């Protein structure tokens, strides 16, 4: 997908310390450029917990449309195990 949609790259941990910033960031992007679609690049996420999942759900609510790009294998497993993979458009990529 090479469309001109804003992409937010997330790296490291998406947990109780970092996750609360994500929905507000997505909301700022939406207010600034009204893109219709916001892409979250999750290839660099090495840890995610329930706070991170909650942040993804809240970010989805803030954007007209949200695409999770290249979730790391760990993120993919957590989303699948919790059933939250059904809530998001997911663009796979990289090694699984």
Secondary structure, DSSP 8 states (H G I E B T S, - for coil): --SS-EEEEEEEEESTTTTHHHHHHHHHHHHHH--S-EEEEEEEEEEE-HHHHHHHHHHHHHSSSEEEES--HHHHHHHHHHTGGGGSEEE--S--
